[in-house]
Structure formats: C-alpha cells, structure tokens
C-alpha cells in the first residue's frame, strides 16, 4: 500500500507541475463562443439563494449567480461587491455600506437600496447564520445602508455575503435573478443547468467564458465516464480516481474541499448518548488508515469541527486527538455496559463514493472492538429528509461546509438547539464559550476562544472528525486556464478561460 501511495504521489506532482506551467503560459482565447461542460454529482436543492435549505454543491453553483454586499476572493479576503465601500463603527456595533453605482441585475434593472434592505431583512427572517444578531437595517440615503447589531461584533462582515435579490421578484425559485457574472439560462433537473455570461456584470473583463453547462450525473463512476468520453470537460474528482484518468488527456489541479468530513454520531440515539461509547468509537477508528485506503494516502487527519485551512483559529492539538487504542476502546464499552459490543448503522448518501468508501473502512475498524457495523445506502433526497432534517439515524458519513469564511459558521451547528445541529450535541461549556466569541473584540483572544470551543467538542467526542478532503479538479488537457481555489467550497467559473 505504501509503495502504491508513493507512486501515485509522484505522478500527482508531475501533473501539478505540468498544469501550473500550462496555466502560467496560457491566455484567454479570442473570438467565438466559449463554453465549459462541468460535471457535478449532486444538484441544487433550490435556486433561491435566500433559502437556508441548499447544499454545498448548490451554493457552489449559485456563487456564480448571486453576490452580496461583499464577496470573498481566492485568498479569503472580503472585498466590496454590490457595496463599493464600507466602514465598521462603534467597535463593531454598526456597519455602514455605500452601494456601487450602476450595478444591474440579470434582467437589466439597477440594484436599489430597497432591494438591499429587503434581502437583508429576508435573510434575518429566514434565520441565516449570524442574522439573529441584527438590531436594525435602515436606508440612510438612496445609496447608503446602516446595519446596527444587538451587541458589538467585529467579525460580522462575512455574513454579509448573503445574496442581494430584486425586491420585486417573488418567484426566485422559478426565476432566479442575481448580479453575478453568470445568469441561469435554463435548468433541467437531473440533467443540466446552463449558465450564460452576464452582459451587465459590473466587474470589467469578467467572466471569460460565454457559457457554462453543468451536467448532473448519478455518481462518481458516471462522472469518470463523462470525462473520458468527452461529454464533460471538467469535474471535481477524488484521489482514488486520478489513476483512472490518462495524464496525457487531463490536467489535474489539487484543491482542498474546505469541508469537514466526519462520522457524525447522533448524540441522542442510544447507546451513542453515552460519552463512553462515543469515546470508544473514536479510539477504535484509525483516521490515517481511512486516508490511506479510501483516498490513496492523499490528505491529513484533522480531528476538529473546523477546517485546518483556517489556520489562525484551528486547534493544532486536535490533529490526532484519539490515537487508535483497541484495549481502551473495549474497556470503555464494557464500562458503558456493552462488553460484547452492539450493532451500529451508518447511513450514507449513495452518490458520494468517497463517503461510502470511508464507511467501509470504518466498519472493518469497529469490528475490532465488537461493534457490528452496517451500511445503509440512501439517495440524497432521503439523506436530507430523514437524516439531516428529521435526525432519524445513528451514524452517517458526510462533509460539512460553511457558507462563508468565518470559523463561527463551522462551529455554530454545535450550539444547543439550533436547527443545523443534526448530531444533537449539547454542552453548556461550549454554549458559554461560543457565545463569548460574539462579544470579544480582540482578535487574538477571540481566536483563543474558538480553539477552546473546538477542544470542548473534541473532549465530548461529539463525532469522529476525519479530514478536510484533498480533492482534485480534472480538466481536458490544455483547454482551460485561470482555475482558482477558494477557502470555501465554491468554483469560480468567472475566472476560468478557454485556451
């Protein structure tokens, strides 16, 4: 296995060098209609950006269609977007934005202050993360808006990436209208979603491509078939799929998913409601072996509910918080009243091969402490309904993303009673520390609180936190350049050009 990993890594490094050289030497193609056909496994749950129900892949697509007052760039900086400038006043109690003149929606209408007020108020009523901290939203003038918070919060800006939509558009699901570099030209569920270049886009020179056709496929096998057959020119792939692609035909670009892959444990389901059982499961699982087998050795253990990429707040001590210890795991189970183990069902969305592969490895590892694991494959709609919303499960493998670059968004799902807390975790200590991050104005002390919050989640063995998956983007060789990686789970089609 180690020899295979070494060979794969050598091949990968060669691919990375070739790709980087090609991208540096290329420039956007001139003349003619330019298009990219991009394959994605799961499609949007909704096209409404003001619905909290969307998935990571859905948000990744809508990143190209909608914009907020600010938006992140590929370095993680927040830049003015629909707003031309902003100021943070009163130690983070007040945020004042001046709108960029002449920004137009896809239908050609100009963005007005009332559209901004409407969108932000809608986000507050819909319960978007962070918006419960808003005291008031008011138009100071036809181009200036003031947001006042309930209490000081100098880290509120990332939440204002929320999409700005036309107040007059009551049919956002059927008639999506944003200000982004692309508009949605057509959508055929389970088939394709076509993005067309926005001729009104405020940022000069973007986007490069005239059209992006997103092709929805059933699973990873169909994705590879589409790539090798030429129906798809680009896609997100995993390390285990690289060896199946001819390096002469594809450019392989590495990127972290910026999501936390975990074995989520339902903390209210017996016997997982006993911390000793959750600790036993953590000590029975060897994360490095999961990465070696399911991901060809490409990745690093993280052990935290936060991605390591947020390095200024990531708790480094959680790289490997629960070393594999079979004897300790068996002892913990016996102490909890399960000396002979128990049966344990892991539900996995069948369209995510990487999660199914991870579950297979975990099942084998849990057998060493007497836990009889069973995998239940479900479709994505069932996963969202039964597991995420109704919390009818014992364990599940999933990757959790954040809709902005704030560490708060990753950690908010562990607060007692919040709707996104589908693992049913509850800790008064975590709630106390997490609430303190809202009031702390010193950046270093706030980072310390975030690290403490991660430690509390880990000490309670809330789940098994595996990794931020090292993924890859495959493109037809030599055809595309300008591919950027973001500290969010998005793909910026506007930056991509065809050679």
Secondary structure, 3 states (H helix, E strand, C coil): CHHHHHHHHHHHHHHHHHHHHHHHHCCCCCCCCCEEEEEECCCCCCCCCCCCCCCHHHHHHHCCCCCCCEEECCCCCEEECCEEEEEEEHHHCEEEEEECCCCECCCCCECCHHHHHHHHHHHHHHCCCCHHHEEEEEECCCCEEEEEECCCCCCCHHHHHCCCCCCCCCCCCCCCCCCCCEEEEEEECCCEEEEEECCCCCCCCCCCCCEEEEEECCCHHHHHHHHHHCCCCEEEEEHHHHCCCCCCCEEEEEEECCCEEEEEECCCCCCCCCHHHHHHHHHHCCHHHHHHHHCCCCCCECCCCCCCCCCCCCCHHHCCCCCCCHHHHHHHHHHCCCCCCCEEEEEEECCCHHHHHHHHHHHHHHHCCCCEEEEEEECHHHHHHHHHHCCCCCEEEEEECCCCCCHHHHHHHHCCCCCCCCCCCCCHHHHHHHHHHHHCCCHHHHHHHHHHHHHHHHHCCCCEEEECCEEEEEEECCCEECCCCCCCCCCCHHHCEEC
